[in-house]
Amino acid sequence: TMSITTTSTSNAWSPRSVTNTGNAFVWEATNAVIGTLTQTANVPTFDFSSNDGSPINITITSNDGFVGLTRFQVYTLDITAIDATAAVALDNFHVQANNISSIDISTLSDLTFFRASGNNISTLDITGNSLLNRLEVDNNSLTSSELDALVNQLDAFGGTDGILNLAGNQGITEAAQPGYDNLIDKGWTIDVDAPGPPVIATMSITTTSTSNAWSPRSVTNTGNAFVWEATNAVIGTLTQTANVPTFDFSSNDGSPINITITSNDGFVGLTRFQVYTLDITAIDATAAVALDNFHVQANNISSIDISTLSDLTFFRASGNNISTLDITGNSLLNRLEVDNNSLTSSELD
């Protein structure tokens, strides 16, 4: 069997592409809302429109061991979990643009093309996938050590003329050398630059939020994804690797939560950072020197330093308690919104 969990409410949920030369599969989809739906087909179509967003458990049963299943593409289907370890003949496996946090492809020794872009995957073992020639895991939550291991493992396999997409994760480091250069020499196309020495930089935020979905409003970052660590005595320590994480602070009692945002490329690609209406009491973004657009309005901030942000053109800090602001280092400012603060006449002048 194989299994899938989805929260879909589509009236036409269906795998995108399946190639199976063996016996047709039996698909069974079930939860308390939709009941149990069953189809015998390689590519079924289910009506999940009565679902309320609850997880639907789908079991796919083969009576010939999935011997003929070589292509399985189930992208953009609101999938939160998938187990395809029994489909050992798979050559082509696509799960991109879902909400998957972990996936096991270790048994898929025939796999040549794996696409899992746009999920929340934080770890991936490809040691059993020596035929991989196209690996797309961009825009996930993979750490530098995970990415370095992928590069070095693909190099060790010795394949040529492949494609490797890693952008939108934390970023590769010098530990991926000489693997990166070897792959390039062997004709591989890689969507991130060769690794250099890491440039570690941090930003910090303090919030008293009790939200169950605390998240930056908008972040534009073309560099490596950030590591966010949120901590206090009530919530413990929560960590995410992402440009735009979502934290559950609902257990907090209003105590200050200290959030550290770490970049291993010096925030070189961070141009937009909008964190308004998030119960923020303090923020330090002085390390994000490439910022062009910075919004912190409707918080509880009493002081803020933007003196290092020489590329800043739009700063919005309305509705805080700011009493002083130095813009002498912000010669490109074209839009400044600091209404409803505590700025004195001399500061405003």
Secondary structure by P-SEA (a helix, b strand, c coil): ccccccccccccccccbbbbcccbbbbbbbcccccbbbbbccbbbbbcccccccbbbbbbbbccccccccbbbbcccccccccccccccccbbbbcccccccccccccccccbbbbcccccccccccccccccbbbbccccccaaaaaaaaaaaaaacccbbbbbbcccccccccaaaaaaaaaaabbbbcccccccccccccccccccccccccccbbbbcccbbbbbbbcccccbbbbbccbbbbccccccccbbbbbbbbccccccccbbbbcccccccccccccccccbbbbcccccccccccccccccbbbbcccccccccccccccccccccccccccccccc
